[in-house]
Amino acid sequence: MDNRFLNIALPKGRLGEKVYTMLESAGFGCPGVMDNSRKLIFENVENGVRYFWVKPSDVAIYVERGAADLGVCGKDILLEYEPDIYELLDLGVGKCRMAVAAPKGYVDERERTLRVATKFVNIAKDHYRKAGRQVDIIKLNGSIELAPILGLSDTIVDIVETGTTLKENDLEVIETIVPVSARLICNRPSYKFNSTVIMKLCEALSDIKEKTK
Ligand code: PRP
């Protein structure tokens, strides 16, 4: 890690772009970050920041291992993987929820083991353990909504944002597990050694969040 820079991992995609705009308004801009290129790293020597675009589910790994000082990732990832990082701020963007969904009119037969398809194995396990329900968790990597339609599972545990994907596939939310939004996360040693600049960034982002509410 280059100590001249504050290294910030951004999640590729719409959420990352929204968060970068907040960081730019907070005085941590960097030319080129929003250019539509294949380049992954951008640095601004003047204000000492270096950004890189990573797969959203990988942000916490970069931050936990110190390849990034800061990063932005969904609360869903933090709950699922429990990375050893500091969660500094709820950015108030990327709002959605983790929910259980099933085909419309689905009735649970409690004497049977429930088959649950999900990308979020730990969140699903924890949810059903608390509910005292015996489950067979089926780990998938995407298009989770297909599983109950094809009879692979009874229910799914997945992210619901607008609800369109569920609606278009004749599924409905049975229960909400937890609300989700984007969080600013920090590497533990970085927080100790760069606390002044990190606090400054955090406070500026917090002000922007309040102003845009
Ligand atoms: C996520 C999630 C749902 C969808 C929910 O999928 O897994 O499928 O978004 O959004 P909605 O409520 O606004 O329809 P993603 O786009 O990440 O793709 P995936 O199928 O690879 O999980």
Boltz pocket constraint, residues with backbone or C-beta under 6 A from the ligand:
constraints:
  - pocket:
      binder: B
      contacts: [[A, 141], [A, 142], [A, 143], [A, 144], [A, 145], [A, 158], [A, 159], [A, 160], [A, 161], [A, 162], [A, 163], [A, 164], [A, 165], [A, 166]]
      max_distance: 6.0
